[in-house]
């Protein structure tokens, strides 16, 4: 695990790899150019690399004052269960100190986030570009 490096910038990142990683864990089907735009426009980005291979990522949008949203937290399937997801989230949260952070948790992953100090929200509303997809994935009624 000591060969894992953290990158906090999009410089030198292969977004074909990012798109493939996120697709491999079921986080959307956006192409590389769309992923690049999303990460480049994020306030905090974290990439985990092992010998230049992308093995994890995460990002957050933020107003820089008190509100933020966590997105695209993923660990390569063959690297899961090694504490890397925790490392990504903690790194992103460190860049959002003192801010409220909201996000969608994949069904069944809520206990992972609860261990990191997160709580389930009792209220929340969303307007999705593709509501049928989000309904099929269990995010909305």
C-alpha positions in Angstrom: 0.0 0.0 0.0 3.0 2.3 0.4 3.2 2.7 -3.4 0.0 4.6 -3.5 0.3 8.3 -4.2 -2.4 11.0 -3.8 -2.8 13.7 -6.4 -5.0 16.8 -5.6 -5.0 18.3 -9.0 -6.3 17.2 -12.4 -2.9 17.8 -14.1 -1.6 14.7 -15.8 -4.8 12.7 -15.1 -6.0 10.4 -17.9 -9.8 11.0 -18.0 -10.4 7.9 -20.1 -9.2 6.1 -17.0 -11.4 8.2 -14.8 -14.5 7.5 -17.0 -13.6 3.7 -17.0 -13.1 3.6 -13.3 -16.4 5.3 -12.5 -18.3 3.1 -15.0 -16.7 0.0 -13.5 -18.3 0.7 -10.1 -21.6 1.8 -11.5 -21.2 5.6 -11.2 -22.7 6.8 -14.5 -21.7 6.5 -18.1 -20.3 9.9 -18.9 -17.5 10.1 -21.5 -14.0 11.2 -20.6 -14.5 14.8 -21.8 -17.6 15.2 -19.5 -15.7 13.7 -16.5 -12.7 16.1 -17.2 -15.1 19.1 -17.1 -16.7 17.9 -13.9 -13.4 17.3 -12.1 -11.8 20.5 -13.4 -14.7 22.5 -12.2 -14.7 21.0 -8.7 -13.2 22.7 -5.7 -11.5 19.6 -4.3 -10.3 16.7 -6.3 -8.5 13.5 -5.0 -6.9 10.8 -7.2 -5.2 7.7 -5.8 -2.5 6.3 -8.1 -0.5 3.1 -7.7 2.5 3.3 -10.0 0.6 5.7 -12.3 -2.5 3.4 -12.4 -5.6 5.2 -11.3 -7.1 3.2 -8.5 -9.5 5.7 -6.9 -10.9 9.2 -7.1 -13.4 11.6 -5.5 -14.3 15.2 -5.8 -16.4 18.0 -4.2 -18.2 21.1 -5.3 -18.2 23.9 -2.8 -19.1 27.6 -2.3 -15.9 27.9 -0.3 -17.8 29.1 2.7 -20.3 26.7 4.2 -21.9 24.3 1.7 -20.4 21.5 -0.3 -21.4 18.3 -2.2 -19.4 15.1 -2.5 -19.3 13.3 -5.8 -17.7 10.5 -7.8 -16.0 8.6 -4.9 -14.8 5.3 -6.4 -12.2 2.6 -5.8 -11.1 0.1 -8.5 -12.9 -3.2 -7.8 -9.7 -5.1 -7.3 -8.5 -2.5 -4.7 -11.7 -2.4 -2.6 -11.7 -3.4 1.0 -8.2 -1.9 1.7 -9.3 1.4 3.3 -8.9 3.4 0.1 -12.5 4.7 0.0 -12.0 6.0 3.5 -8.8 7.7 2.5 -10.4 9.4 -0.5 -13.4 10.7 1.6 -11.1 11.9 4.4 -8.9 13.7 1.9 -11.9 15.4 0.3 -13.4 16.3 3.7 -10.1 17.8 4.8 -10.4 20.3 1.9 -13.9 21.2 3.1 -13.2 21.9 6.8 -16.2 23.6 8.5 -18.6 23.1 5.7 -21.8 21.1 5.5 -21.3 18.3 3.0 -24.2 16.5 1.2 -24.1 13.6 -1.2 -25.8 10.5 -2.6 -24.7 7.2 -1.1 -25.1 4.1 -3.3 -27.7 1.8 -1.8 -26.0 -0.3 0.9 -23.0 2.0 1.3 -24.6 4.1 4.0 -22.9 2.3 6.9 -19.5 3.1 5.3 -20.3 6.8 5.4 -21.8 6.6 8.9 -18.4 5.4 10.1 -16.9 8.6 8.7 -19.3 10.8 10.8 -22.0 11.2 8.3 -25.7 11.0 9.0 -28.7 10.1 7.0 -30.9 13.1 6.1 -34.6 13.0 6.9 -35.5 15.4 4.2 -34.1 16.1 0.8 -35.3 16.9 -2.7 -33.8 16.4 -6.0 -34.4 17.3 -9.6 -32.6 14.8 -11.9 -31.9 15.2 -15.6 -32.7 11.5 -16.1 -35.2 10.7 -13.3 -36.1 7.3 -14.7 -32.5 6.2 -14.3 -32.3 7.4 -10.7 -35.7 5.8 -9.9 -34.4 2.5 -11.3 -31.3 2.8 -9.1 -33.4 3.4 -6.0 -32.5 7.0 -5.4 -36.0 8.4 -5.7 -39.6 7.1 -5.4 
